[in-house]
Amino acid sequence: MTAVDVTDLIARATRAKVMITTAESCTGGLIVAALTDIPGSSAVVDRGFVTYSNQAKMEMLGVQAETLTAHGAVSQQVAAEMATGALTHSPATLAVSVTGIAGPGGSEFKPEGRVCFGLAQTGQDTVTETIEFGAIGRDHVRQATRDHALTLLSRAISQRDL
């Protein structure tokens, strides 16, 4: 169960005429699955990009090799390029992206539970943030990431739905 009422999110997106796409790495499609679990979601969910590898990020979303080399896959820079690329490669008007270290593992510089988020909207600057969920276990990191991404989408739709 997600923290966001996804049925309400879909209804508000429909009213606001928002089309959504996702660009997911560490969640492997959990965000788009949560959206498409709702009947009627096809009116507002265009597609989900699951780009687990760096190659997929580059080929499907246009993430630059230079960005990956300079900052690594788990970075706000890559999250921004993923979200922007999802908009570019779909007719969507709102995109959320996630890239992180679900675990187990990580490093001193990129610990387990670090997830970078991107949110892109047509006609607006792409915004990013990083959340440190901590070493709470792979499943919990992935679920927390899904829930936070849905919250970001919900907030963005609320701003449009005013």
N, C-alpha and C positions, 0 to 999 in steps of 0.2 A: 504494500500500500504506500502510495506516495504522499508527501506532505501537501502537495498542491491538489486541488480538486480538478482533475484533468477534464472531466466532463464539462465543468464550468469554463475552463480554459478554452476548450474547443468551441463552446457556444459563444463566448466573447470574441474569439478569433473570427467566427462566422459573421457575427454582427459587424465587426470592424473591417471585414473584407481583407483579412490578413492571410497570406499563404506562407506556410512554414516549411523550412528544410532544416535538417540537422547534419552536422559534420562530426562524427564520433570516432575517437580512437580507443581510449581505455574502457569505455562503456560498451563497445562492440554492438551498438544498435539498441541498447536499453531505452534510450530517450525516445526514439521514433517508435519503438514497440509500445511504450506507455501511451503515446499519442494515438497510435493506430488501434489500440485496444478499445477505443471509444467508437461506438456506432456513429456514423456521420462524419468521421474525421477526414474522409477523402475530400470533403469540401474545402479543407484548409491545410492538409498535409500533402505537400508535393512529393517529397522523397527524403530518404536518409542516406547519407554517404558514410559508410563504415570504412575508414581509412586507417587501418591498424599499422601498416608499415609506412615508412618514410616514402617509399616508391609510390604507394597508393596516394599519399598526401600530395605528392608532386603531380602525378598523372591525373587524378580525379578532381583535385581542387586548385591546382596551380601554385601550391606552396613552392617557394623558391629553394633550390638546393643551397644557395648561399645563406638563407635564413636558418635552415636546418643545421648547417655546418657551424655558423656563428653562435647560435643560441641553443641548439638541441631541440628535439621534438617536443619536450615538455618545457614550453616557454610561452609567455604571453605573445611574443612576436609570431610564433607558429599558430597559436590559437586565433589571432587576428586574421592571418592569411587563410586559415581554414574557413572561418566564418565568412569572410569576404568572397572566397572562392566558391563557397556553397551558393551564395547569392548569384554570382557570375554564371555558374553552371546549372542554374535552375530558374524557373519563373517566379520563385518565392520572393516575398518582400521582407521576410524576417528569418534570420538564421542564427542558430546557436551552435557553438563548437566546444569540444572538450578534448583535452590531451593531458595525460597524467600518468602517474606511477601508482597503479592499484596495489601492487605488491604480489608476493613478498619481494623484498629487496629495496633497491634505491641506493643512494650514496649520501655522503656528507653534504654534497652540494644540491642534490635533488632527492630528498628523502621520500620514502614510502608515504603515500597519502597526499602528495602534492598534486593538485590538479589546476590547470590553467583553462579558463573559460573565455570564449569570445562571443560577442553578440553584434550582429550586423543587421542593419535595417536600411532599406532603400532610402536614399536621400539624407542619411545621417552618418556621422563618423562611427566607425567600429570601436566598441569599447571592450576592454579585457579586464580580467581580475584573476588572482591566484588565491586558492583556498588550500590551507594545510589541514587536511582531515586527520592526519596522524596515522600511525600504524595500527589501524582498527581492523585490519583484515581485508583481503581482496574483495569479498562480496560486499562488505559494508562500505568500502571506499566507492565501489561502483554504484551502489544504491544511493549513497549520499550525493554522488556526482550527478546521477540522473535527477534526483529530487531538486538539487540546486539549479540545474539547467532548466527544469520545468518552472521553477520560481522565476528565473530570469525571463523566460518566455512570457509568463503570466504578467509580470510587471510591465514588460514592453507592450503587451496587448492592452493593459489597463491604461497606459499613457495615450494610446491611440483611440481608445474607446471612450474618452472623456466627452 
